[in-house]
């Protein structure tokens, strides 16, 4: 995760043909165990998973055909059926990633539309389990579903958990006039995976009528898109958006001096213009549209997976069938699916981005800080500095991170909550703030003296997914918090209310019903006695100031 962010800031499996009986169809068992492992019949054929004692994994299951050759830049089509038993004991390759600095060969494969299923080894207690579908982050440039081991959620939460890959960068978000109003292919992949889940969840002991879509960063932005996408209707019944909302954006200079402002979604016309420019750059600009596409589809993966081209296409397009409107506008107009929601941010979101950039773009003095404010906010920079004086923070760099956290993450997420509540006042809606000031630092982040990361962007993920690498293990108190968070997430997946975890001592999670007259608290999540408690994030992050500034 850190490598693709650094880049951004600085510039089929073999099938067995042995006949095996069909898995038992009883809802009390996800399959059957034998010498060959655990076998389940999916809609395309049998898959053999791997038992890990308390849980079972089925990795590398195709949910769509390989998007290669004529299917490059094509909406996903169903995966072909197979004979015999498909080995599902190891993940498939990730989708082609944005290259890391100094990398040689391209990482990942275009043949990447696979998902992974994790289920408890115990039999369900008479009813089908809730299903959680994880959409990974990575700026639409990197990441993989297999990066996230889901055993804690599956076993502690008694749930079926699905993680998935989807096309990234130029492979997932390319546009061209010859493609017309094509949907964002990476988002279309995610919806194809959700259709697979709807068709196959029951075969793994899951309830296809209780699907919770959850994701972080670009994963949360993806969920925002699906909330406003007419083609996603009925594909999920609840959603958790972690560190991303339909209103998330970065001002100019957030990722480094003079870097442009960032909006996560792009107009279809702008993406097509960028596509025509890329076609000329790649020598595929002659002839009609079909000839241009044929030329582009003949190019090797390495010609397309450059840092420049991948970064040119990492924003899903709107003004198409999947996304008729920009998601922020759709939300404001009330054009979103009415499903229970959890919206959350981390207390120190932007410290991760700022920490990654400090070596290249240091903020050592108040003059450095003032220059960054002027770059980002122009004529109102003085007002921002008055609200966030450098002397009120341990360093100018931490002051800058606080400005960006409040402006880009916390207050935009709470504004999205207000927009949702305005159109659906009775909708179950909950907010949280992950607030552990000593959360383990994600592996690979640079260490900068005097710049603690705190509860930075992505730092809640190891509490849900033990496989996310960190520079040290969770402490006893943090493990207790992880257990509580898993209980909240899976209770919400089960009932649409996180207050049904079954723990009598669980702190009450208040509903988020914001209005113009009253801003209710979100749930602060931190370890230790009293670490989980309601907090007024709207006031704590100066959201009245930012709301006034945006008018």
C-alpha positions as CSV (number, residue, x, y, z in Angstrom):
1,X,0.0,0.0,0.0
2,X,2.7,2.4,0.9
3,X,4.7,1.9,-2.3
4,X,1.9,2.9,-4.6
5,X,1.2,6.0,-2.4
6,X,4.9,6.9,-2.6
7,X,4.7,6.7,-6.4
8,X,1.6,8.9,-6.4
9,X,3.1,11.4,-4.3
10,X,6.4,11.5,-6.1
11,X,5.4,11.7,-9.6
12,X,-6.2,-19.5,-15.5
13,X,-5.2,-21.6,-12.7
14,X,-4.8,-25.3,-13.7
15,X,-8.1,-27.2,-13.3
16,X,-8.4,-30.8,-12.1
17,X,-10.5,-33.1,-14.2
18,X,-11.1,-35.7,-11.5
19,X,-14.8,-36.3,-10.9
20,X,-15.9,-35.3,-7.4
21,X,-19.4,-35.6,-6.0
22,X,-21.4,-32.3,-5.7
23,X,-21.1,-30.6,-2.3
24,X,-23.9,-31.2,0.1
25,X,-26.7,-28.7,-0.5
26,X,-27.7,-28.5,3.2
27,X,-27.5,-24.9,4.5
28,X,-25.8,-26.3,7.6
29,X,-22.5,-26.9,5.8
30,X,-20.5,-24.9,3.3
31,X,-19.2,-28.1,1.6
32,X,-17.6,-31.3,2.7
33,X,-14.2,-32.2,4.0
34,X,-12.0,-35.0,2.7
35,X,-8.5,-35.8,1.7
36,X,-8.7,-33.1,-1.0
37,X,-9.8,-30.4,1.3
38,X,-13.2,-28.6,1.5
39,X,-15.2,-28.6,-1.7
40,X,-18.1,-26.3,-2.7
41,X,-20.1,-26.2,-5.9
42,X,-20.3,-22.6,-7.3
43,X,-22.4,-21.6,-10.3
44,X,-19.4,-22.2,-12.6
45,X,-18.2,-25.4,-11.0
46,X,-16.6,-27.1,-8.0
47,X,-13.9,-25.3,-5.9
48,X,-11.6,-26.8,-3.3
49,X,-10.7,-24.6,-0.4
50,X,-8.2,-24.9,2.4
51,X,-9.0,-25.5,6.1
52,X,-7.1,-23.5,8.7
53,X,-8.7,-25.1,11.8
54,X,-11.2,-22.4,12.8
55,X,-11.8,-21.1,9.3
56,X,-11.8,-22.1,5.7
57,X,-10.6,-20.1,2.7
58,X,-11.5,-20.4,-0.9
59,X,-9.0,-18.2,-2.9
60,X,-8.7,-17.2,-6.5
61,X,-12.3,-17.9,-7.6
62,X,-13.0,-16.3,-11.0
63,X,-16.1,-14.0,-10.9
64,X,-15.6,-12.7,-14.5
65,X,-13.8,-13.7,-17.6
66,X,-10.2,-12.4,-18.0
67,X,-10.4,-8.8,-19.4
68,X,-7.7,-9.4,-22.0
69,X,-7.5,-9.1,-25.8
70,X,-10.9,-7.9,-27.1
71,X,-12.2,-7.8,-23.5
72,X,-9.7,-5.1,-22.5
73,X,-11.8,-2.0,-21.8
74,X,-15.0,-4.0,-22.0
75,X,-17.6,-4.5,-19.3
76,X,-17.0,-7.7,-17.4
77,X,-18.6,-10.8,-18.8
78,X,-19.4,-13.9,-16.7
79,X,-16.6,-16.4,-16.0
80,X,-16.7,-19.6,-18.0
81,X,-17.8,-22.9,-16.3
82,X,-15.2,-25.6,-15.7
83,X,-15.1,-29.3,-15.3
84,X,-13.8,-31.1,-12.3
85,X,-12.5,-29.4,-9.2
86,X,-10.8,-26.0,-9.4
87,X,-8.0,-25.5,-6.9
88,X,-8.9,-22.5,-4.6
89,X,-6.1,-22.8,-2.1
90,X,-4.1,-19.8,-3.2
91,X,-4.9,-16.3,-4.4
92,X,-4.8,-15.2,-8.0
93,X,-2.4,-12.5,-9.1
94,X,-3.5,-9.0,-8.3
95,X,-4.6,-6.7,-11.1
96,X,-1.8,-4.7,-12.8
97,X,-0.5,-2.1,-10.3
98,X,1.0,1.3,-10.7
99,X,4.8,0.6,-10.8
100,X,6.8,1.4,-7.7
101,X,9.8,3.7,-7.9
102,X,12.7,1.9,-9.5
103,X,10.6,-1.2,-10.3
104,X,11.6,-3.2,-13.3
105,X,8.9,-5.6,-14.5
106,X,5.2,-4.7,-14.3
107,X,3.6,-6.1,-11.2
108,X,0.3,-8.0,-11.5
109,X,-1.7,-9.4,-14.3
110,X,-4.6,-8.3,-16.5
111,X,-6.1,-11.7,-15.9
112,X,-7.1,-10.7,-12.4
113,X,-10.9,-10.7,-11.9
114,X,-10.9,-13.2,-9.0
115,X,-12.3,-13.1,-5.4
116,X,-11.6,-14.9,-2.1
117,X,-14.1,-16.3,0.4
118,X,-13.4,-16.9,4.1
119,X,-16.0,-18.8,6.2
120,X,-15.9,-20.1,9.8
121,X,-15.2,-23.8,10.0
122,X,-18.2,-24.4,12.4
123,X,-21.6,-25.0,11.1
124,X,-24.0,-22.1,11.1
125,X,-26.6,-22.1,13.9
126,X,-29.7,-22.8,11.8
127,X,-29.6,-19.6,9.7
128,X,-27.4,-18.3,7.0
129,X,-24.6,-16.0,7.9
130,X,-24.3,-12.3,7.0
131,X,-22.0,-11.6,4.1
132,X,-19.3,-8.9,4.1
133,X,-17.7,-7.9,0.8
134,X,-14.5,-5.9,1.1
135,X,-13.4,-3.4,-1.5
136,X,-9.7,-2.6,-1.1
137,X,-8.2,0.9,-1.3
138,X,-5.2,2.1,-3.2
139,X,-6.1,5.3,-5.1
140,X,-7.6,3.1,-7.9
141,X,-3.9,2.4,-8.7
142,X,-2.9,-0.5,-6.4
143,X,-3.9,-3.1,-3.9
144,X,-5.5,-6.6,-4.0
145,X,-8.2,-8.4,-2.2
146,X,-5.8,-11.1,-1.1
147,X,-3.9,-8.5,0.9
148,X,-6.6,-8.6,3.6
149,X,-6.9,-11.8,5.6
150,X,-10.5,-12.0,6.8
151,X,-10.3,-14.7,9.4
152,X,-10.9,-12.3,12.4
153,X,-14.1,-11.0,10.9
154,X,-15.3,-14.5,9.8
155,X,-14.6,-16.3,13.1
156,X,-15.3,-13.6,15.7
157,X,-18.2,-12.3,13.7
158,X,-19.6,-15.6,12.5
159,X,-19.8,-14.2,8.9
160,X,-18.9,-15.0,5.4
161,X,-16.3,-12.5,4.1
162,X,-15.4,-11.9,0.5
163,X,-12.5,-9.9,-0.8
164,X,-12.0,-9.1,-4.5
165,X,-9.7,-7.7,-7.1
166,X,-10.9,-5.1,-9.7
167,X,-9.1,-3.4,-12.6
168,X,-6.9,-0.4,-11.8
169,X,-5.4,2.6,-13.4
170,X,-5.6,2.7,-17.2
171,X,-7.0,-0.8,-17.3
172,X,-9.9,0.1,-15.1
173,X,-10.7,3.8,-15.9
174,X,-9.6,4.5,-19.4
175,X,-12.0,6.3,-21.7
176,X,-12.1,7.1,-25.4
177,X,-14.7,8.4,-27.9
178,X,-14.7,5.0,-29.6
179,X,-15.8,3.5,-26.3
180,X,-18.7,5.9,-26.0
181,X,-20.2,6.3,-22.6
182,X,-18.6,3.2,-21.3
183,X,-18.9,2.6,-17.5
184,X,-15.8,2.8,-15.2
185,X,-14.6,-0.7,-15.8
186,X,-13.1,-1.1,-12.3
187,X,-16.5,-0.2,-10.7
188,X,-18.3,-2.5,-13.2
189,X,-16.0,-5.3,-12.0
190,X,-17.0,-4.7,-8.4
191,X,-20.7,-4.9,-9.4
192,X,-20.0,-8.1,-11.3
193,X,-18.4,-9.5,-8.1
194,X,-21.5,-8.5,-6.2
195,X,-23.7,-10.3,-8.7
196,X,-21.5,-13.4,-8.2
197,X,-22.0,-13.1,-4.4
198,X,-25.7,-12.8,-4.8
199,X,-25.7,-16.0,-6.9
200,X,-23.3,-18.0,-4.8
201,X,-23.3,-16.7,-1.2
202,X,-25.8,-19.4,0.0
203,X,-23.4,-22.1,-1.3
204,X,-20.9,-21.0,1.3
205,X,-23.5,-20.7,4.1
206,X,-24.1,-17.0,3.5
207,X,-27.3,-15.0,3.2
208,X,-27.5,-13.3,-0.2
209,X,-30.2,-11.0,1.3
210,X,-27.8,-9.6,3.9
211,X,-24.7,-8.4,2.0
212,X,-22.7,-5.6,3.5
213,X,-20.3,-3.7,1.2
214,X,-17.4,-2.2,3.1
215,X,-14.2,-0.6,2.1
216,X,-11.5,1.9,2.9
217,X,-10.1,4.9,1.0
218,X,-10.6,4.2,-2.7
219,X,-12.8,1.3,-1.6
220,X,-15.0,3.7,0.3
221,X,-15.2,6.0,-2.7
222,X,-16.2,3.0,-4.8
223,X,-19.0,2.2,-2.3
224,X,-20.1,5.9,-2.6
225,X,-20.4,5.3,-6.4
226,X,-22.4,2.1,-5.9
227,X,-24.7,3.9,-3.5
228,X,-25.6,6.3,-6.3
229,X,-25.4,3.8,-9.2
230,X,-28.7,2.6,-10.6
231,X,-27.0,-0.6,-11.8
232,X,-26.1,-1.5,-8.2
233,X,-29.7,-1.6,-7.0
234,X,-30.3,-4.7,-4.9
235,X,-26.7,-5.9,-4.9
236,X,-26.1,-5.0,-1.3
237,X,-28.2,-4.2,1.8
238,X,-25.8,-2.2,4.0
239,X,-22.5,-0.4,3.6
240,X,-19.6,0.8,5.7
241,X,-17.4,3.6,4.3
242,X,-14.0,3.9,5.9
243,X,-12.1,7.1,5.2
244,X,-13.9,8.2,2.1
245,X,-17.3,9.7,1.2
246,X,-19.1,11.1,-1.8
247,X,-17.8,14.5,-0.9
248,X,-14.1,13.7,-0.2
249,X,-11.7,16.0,-2.1
250,X,-8.2,17.5,-1.7
251,X,-7.3,21.1,-2.2
252,X,-4.5,22.2,-4.5
253,X,-1.1,21.4,-3.0
254,X,-2.4,18.7,-0.6
255,X,0.1,16.1,-1.8
256,X,2.9,18.5,-2.5
257,X,3.5,22.1,-3.6
258,X,1.6,22.9,-6.9
259,X,0.0,19.4,-7.1
260,X,-3.6,19.9,-8.5
261,X,-6.7,19.8,-6.5
262,X,-8.2,16.3,-6.4
263,X,-11.8,15.2,-7.0
264,X,-12.2,11.4,-7.0
265,X,-14.7,11.3,-9.9
266,X,-14.2,12.8,-13.5
267,X,-16.6,13.8,-16.2
268,X,-16.8,11.3,-19.0
269,X,-15.8,13.9,-21.6
270,X,-12.6,14.7,-19.7
271,X,-11.7,11.0,-19.5
272,X,-12.3,10.6,-23.3
273,X,-10.1,13.6,-24.0
274,X,-7.3,12.1,-21.8
275,X,-7.8,8.8,-23.7
276,X,-7.4,10.5,-27.1
277,X,-4.2,12.1,-25.8
278,X,-2.9,8.7,-24.5
279,X,-3.7,7.0,-27.9
280,X,-1.6,9.6,-29.7
281,X,1.2,9.1,-27.2
282,X,1.1,5.3,-27.8
283,X,1.1,5.6,-31.6
284,X,-2.6,4.5,-32.0
285,X,-4.2,7.6,-33.3
286,X,-4.7,6.8,-37.0
287,X,-7.9,5.4,-38.6
288,X,-11.4,5.1,-37.2
289,X,-12.3,4.5,-33.6
290,X,-12.4,0.7,-34.0
291,X,-8.9,0.8,-35.5
292,X,-7.6,2.9,-32.6
293,X,-9.1,0.5,-30.1
294,X,-7.7,-2.5,-31.9
295,X,-4.3,-0.9,-31.9
296,X,-4.5,-0.1,-28.2
297,X,-5.7,-3.6,-27.4
298,X,-2.7,-5.1,-29.2
299,X,-0.2,-3.3,-26.9
300,X,1.6,-5.2,-24.3
301,X,0.7,-4.6,-20.6
302,X,4.2,-3.0,-20.1
303,X,3.4,-0.2,-22.6
304,X,0.3,0.8,-20.7
305,X,1.3,0.2,-17.1
306,X,3.6,3.3,-16.8
307,X,3.4,5.6,-13.8
308,X,2.3,8.5,-16.1
309,X,-0.5,6.5,-17.9
310,X,-1.7,4.8,-14.8
311,X,-2.1,8.1,-12.9
312,X,-3.8,9.6,-15.9
313,X,-6.7,7.2,-15.4
314,X,-7.4,6.7,-11.8
315,X,-10.7,8.6,-11.4
316,X,-14.0,6.8,-12.3
317,X,-16.0,8.6,-14.9
318,X,-19.6,9.8,-14.5
319,X,-22.2,10.6,-17.2
320,X,-22.7,7.0,-18.1
321,X,-25.1,4.2,-17.3
322,X,-23.3,3.1,-14.1
323,X,-22.8,6.7,-12.8
324,X,-25.3,9.1,-14.4
325,X,-24.2,11.9,-12.1
326,X,-21.2,12.8,-10.0
327,X,-21.8,10.9,-6.7
328,X,-21.7,14.1,-4.7
329,X,-24.4,15.7,-6.9
330,X,-26.4,12.5,-6.8
331,X,-26.3,12.5,-3.0
332,X,-27.4,16.2,-2.8
333,X,-30.3,15.3,-5.1
334,X,-31.4,12.4,-3.0
335,X,-30.5,9.9,-5.7
336,X,-29.0,7.1,-3.6
337,X,-30.0,3.7,-2.4
338,X,-31.7,3.7,1.0
339,X,-29.6,1.2,2.9
340,X,-28.2,1.3,6.5
341,X,-24.8,3.1,6.5
342,X,-21.8,3.5,8.7
343,X,-19.6,6.5,7.8
344,X,-16.2,6.8,9.5
345,X,-12.8,8.6,9.5
346,X,-9.6,8.5,11.4
347,X,-8.6,11.2,13.8
348,X,-5.3,12.1,12.0
349,X,-6.1,11.0,8.4
350,X,-3.7,13.2,6.5
351,X,-0.7,12.5,8.7
352,X,-0.1,9.5,6.5
353,X,0.0,11.5,3.3
354,X,2.0,14.4,4.8
355,X,4.4,11.9,6.4
356,X,5.1,10.3,3.0
357,X,5.8,13.6,1.4
358,X,8.0,15.3,4.0
359,X,11.3,14.1,2.7
360,X,10.5,15.6,-0.7
361,X,8.5,18.6,0.5
362,X,9.6,19.4,4.1
363,X,7.5,21.8,6.3
364,X,10.1,22.9,8.9
365,X,9.1,26.5,9.6
366,X,6.0,28.7,9.9
367,X,7.0,30.2,6.6
368,X,6.9,26.8,5.0
369,X,3.5,26.2,6.5
370,X,2.2,29.6,5.4
371,X,3.4,28.9,1.8
372,X,1.5,25.6,1.7
373,X,-1.6,27.4,3.0
374,X,-1.3,30.1,0.4
375,X,-0.9,27.5,-2.3
376,X,-4.0,25.5,-1.2
377,X,-6.4,28.3,-0.1
378,X,-5.3,31.4,-1.9
379,X,-7.2,34.5,-0.7
380,X,-8.6,32.7,2.4
381,X,-5.3,31.3,3.5
382,X,-5.1,33.9,6.3
383,X,-8.4,32.8,7.7
384,X,-7.2,29.2,7.7
385,X,-4.0,30.1,9.5
386,X,-6.0,32.1,12.1
387,X,-8.1,29.0,12.8
388,X,-5.0,26.7,12.7
389,X,-2.0,28.7,14.0
390,X,1.2,26.7,13.8
391,X,1.9,27.5,17.5
392,X,-1.2,25.5,18.5
393,X,0.4,22.3,17.2
394,X,3.7,20.5,18.0
395,X,5.1,21.4,14.6
396,X,4.2,23.2,11.4
397,X,3.9,19.9,9.6
398,X,1.4,18.6,12.1
399,X,-0.6,21.8,11.8
400,X,-0.7,21.3,8.0
401,X,-1.9,17.7,8.5
402,X,-4.6,18.9,10.9
403,X,-5.9,21.4,8.3
404,X,-6.1,18.8,5.6
405,X,-7.6,16.1,7.8
406,X,-10.5,18.4,8.9
407,X,-11.1,20.0,5.5
408,X,-10.7,16.8,3.3
409,X,-11.9,13.9,5.4
410,X,-13.8,14.6,8.7
411,X,-15.9,17.5,7.6
412,X,-16.7,16.2,4.2
413,X,-17.8,12.9,5.7
414,X,-20.1,14.6,8.2
415,X,-21.5,16.8,5.3
416,X,-22.3,13.6,3.4
417,X,-24.1,12.3,6.5
418,X,-26.2,15.5,6.6
419,X,-27.1,15.1,2.9
420,X,-28.1,11.5,3.4
421,X,-30.2,12.4,6.5
422,X,-31.9,15.3,4.7
423,X,-33.4,12.9,2.1
424,X,-33.8,9.8,4.3
425,X,-34.3,11.0,7.9
426,X,-35.3,7.5,9.1
427,X,-32.4,5.7,7.5
428,X,-30.2,3.8,10.0
429,X,-27.0,5.9,9.9
430,X,-24.0,5.7,12.2
431,X,-20.6,7.6,12.4
432,X,-17.3,6.7,13.9
433,X,-13.8,8.2,14.4
434,X,-10.9,5.8,14.9
435,X,-8.9,7.7,17.5
436,X,-6.0,5.5,18.7
437,X,-3.1,7.9,19.1
438,X,-0.6,5.1,19.3
439,X,-1.9,2.8,16.6
440,X,0.8,0.6,15.0
441,X,2.4,2.4,12.0
442,X,1.8,0.6,8.7
443,X,4.9,-1.1,7.5
444,X,6.9,0.9,5.0
445,X,6.0,4.4,6.2
446,X,9.1,6.6,6.7
447,X,10.0,7.5,10.3
448,X,10.3,11.3,10.8
449,X,11.4,12.6,14.2
450,X,8.8,14.9,15.7
451,X,6.1,13.7,13.4
452,X,3.9,10.9,15.0
453,X,1.4,9.3,12.7
454,X,-1.3,8.9,15.4
455,X,-4.5,7.6,14.0
456,X,-3.6,8.2,10.4
457,X,-5.2,7.1,7.1
458,X,-5.5,3.3,6.9
459,X,-4.4,2.7,10.5
460,X,-7.7,1.1,11.5
461,X,-7.2,-1.7,9.0
462,X,-4.9,-4.0,11.1
463,X,-7.7,-4.0,13.7
464,X,-10.0,-5.7,11.3
465,X,-7.5,-7.6,9.1
466,X,-4.6,-9.2,11.0
467,X,-2.6,-9.7,7.7
468,X,-2.1,-5.9,7.2
469,X,1.6,-5.5,8.0
470,X,2.6,-3.0,10.8
471,X,5.9,-2.1,12.4
472,X,4.8,-3.8,15.6
473,X,2.0,-6.0,16.9
474,X,-1.2,-4.8,18.6
475,X,-0.9,-4.4,22.3
476,X,-3.4,-6.2,24.6
477,X,-5.5,-3.1,24.8
478,X,-5.5,-2.7,21.0
479,X,-6.4,-6.4,20.6
480,X,-9.4,-5.7,22.8
481,X,-10.4,-2.8,20.7
482,X,-10.0,-4.9,17.6
483,X,-12.4,-7.5,19.1
484,X,-14.9,-4.7,19.8
485,X,-14.6,-3.2,16.3
486,X,-15.1,-6.6,14.7
487,X,-18.2,-7.1,16.9
488,X,-19.6,-3.7,15.8
489,X,-18.9,-4.3,12.1
490,X,-20.4,-7.8,12.0
491,X,-23.4,-6.9,14.2
492,X,-24.1,-4.1,11.7
493,X,-23.8,-6.7,8.9
494,X,-26.2,-9.0,10.6
495,X,-28.9,-6.6,11.6
496,X,-28.2,-3.1,10.2
497,X,-27.5,-1.9,13.8
498,X,-24.0,-2.1,15.3
499,X,-25.6,-2.2,18.8
500,X,-26.5,-5.8,18.4
501,X,-23.1,-7.4,19.0
502,X,-24.4,-9.5,21.9
503,X,-21.8,-8.1,24.4
504,X,-23.7,-6.7,27.4
505,X,-20.9,-4.3,28.2
506,X,-20.6,-2.9,24.7
507,X,-20.7,0.9,24.7
508,X,-23.8,2.3,23.0
509,X,-23.2,3.5,19.4
510,X,-25.5,6.5,18.9
511,X,-27.3,7.0,15.6
512,X,-26.0,9.8,13.4
513,X,-29.0,12.0,12.6
514,X,-27.5,15.4,11.8
515,X,-29.6,18.4,11.1
516,X,-29.1,22.1,10.8
517,X,-29.8,22.6,14.5
518,X,-28.1,19.6,16.1
519,X,-25.0,17.6,15.3
520,X,-25.1,14.3,17.1
521,X,-21.9,12.6,18.3
522,X,-20.0,9.9,16.4
523,X,-18.4,7.0,18.3
524,X,-14.7,7.5,19.1
525,X,-12.8,4.2,18.9
526,X,-9.7,4.0,21.0
527,X,-8.2,1.4,23.3
528,X,-8.3,1.4,27.1
529,X,-10.9,2.2,29.7
530,X,-13.4,4.7,28.3
531,X,-11.6,4.6,24.9
532,X,-14.9,4.0,23.2
533,X,-17.2,6.9,23.7
534,X,-19.3,9.4,21.8
535,X,-17.5,12.5,20.6
536,X,-18.6,15.7,18.8
537,X,-16.4,15.4,15.8
538,X,-18.1,18.3,14.1
539,X,-16.9,20.7,16.7
540,X,-13.6,19.0,17.4
541,X,-12.5,19.3,13.7
542,X,-13.7,22.8,13.2
543,X,-16.4,21.8,10.7
544,X,-18.5,25.0,11.3
545,X,-15.4,26.9,10.0
546,X,-15.1,24.8,6.9
547,X,-18.8,24.8,6.2
548,X,-18.8,28.6,6.3
549,X,-15.7,28.8,4.1
550,X,-17.2,26.6,1.4
551,X,-20.3,28.7,1.1
